[in-house]
């Protein structure tokens, strides 16, 4: 077995002696929550990196996920290239932005809720972002936003970098993200679909995890 147990462990004794609760060193261990929900907790300091060999968006991709946060800023997802081609999803001032650059220029679909905090209310919200050639759309909790793209000849986002979720390293360029703020909250059910091929991502299998706890979210904040 090469991976950690997704669980809470407490009251451990060795040779009848209670283990001290203050460890000498600690890695990817969080406190135990009184109430827990399925999902992945992002503590606002890091990111998860998926698909080490690089994810190729090309002409079509459909991204679905659920998020829960009380922060009005935070990176949700970014896939970029060494050039300008990229896609990005982020929360900025309580709005959700979906950016796409197929090489000719960045286009953004913006979902603006009625109240600044209505998406950042600590409740689960469903997000779907769709890029189909030069078209892009964003659906939040069933509400659709579409954007005109003047660059209709440019249809493929030729990305070759990993998928960064919840943030990205300081030395990594993201051409379709405006925010550097790491996401603070919970994510679940991340699925990226190209054509008929749907791929769901388990954060515990990320090749780099910083400030991310894959198997549990603290219960909803009241």
C-alpha angles and dihedrals in degrees: 000000000000103000133073126256115258096226149093118261123192144154094037118176129186118196088351090303119121112236115241111254094219107081125209090226134007135193128183093341120131133183119275116257125226090221121026135193130193114264141069123292119219111194095203096254106085150004147243119247118207134183101026092197091058134265118251111212096177116160104336136031134154118199123193127179142142123233137188122191145142093205119097093210131051145122113252103179141341135183116180143166135219087259124047099284110114149123127221141182121195145154113235121175090343093306124112115230126194112194127190130181116183090180100279100075143313118282122190134202110200127198110199115187121211093250124038092234100037093101092037096055098115092256127116117267128188119228130189121180119185130190115186110176103297095346124092134184138176127206119192117182088338096311113125126215120183130185133205114237116205091193097076095154091060108076110150128075100205098202124166104170129099122273108259115202126192094003140335139240118278092243095052120094117223112189096188102046125083097182129073093189113119115230116260113200139040134313130188142169098028109182128171116194127194113182106315093337113102117185121191117199126222107202091209086070094055113126091222126028123176122173089350125122109196107197109045144030124204109254117272114294114247 
